[in-house]
């Protein structure tokens, strides 16, 4: 279970390196060690380019707080105020963050939902209906 926490200064949480993404750092705001669910702030330093397309076995929700990320596969730039909801198996990235970026991210495993067997990479950003 994630810890119960009232408002607090997140800068009190130390930055840590992101495994497999040199230069990227994160602040883990809350973690459930039993389920693997995580809420974090993710920092892309200026000029950073992530490594490869990513595919996860968990749900991922991402809100861009500041900066911008250019998706190299889609050739699209996503900016502060934009949101993504990715089901397990959805390919995404890699990205370049010319001026850096900060995102708020929630990752969670849903054992009761059937995971999509195949997801196709969208050719362009899918807009909400």
Secondary structure, DSSP 8 states (H G I E B T S, - for coil): ------S--GGGS--EE-TTSTT-EEEEEEE-TTT--EEEEEEE-TTEE--S-B--SSEEEEEEEEEEEEETTTTEEEETT-EEEE-TT--B--EEETT-EEEEEEEE--TTS---S-----SS-----
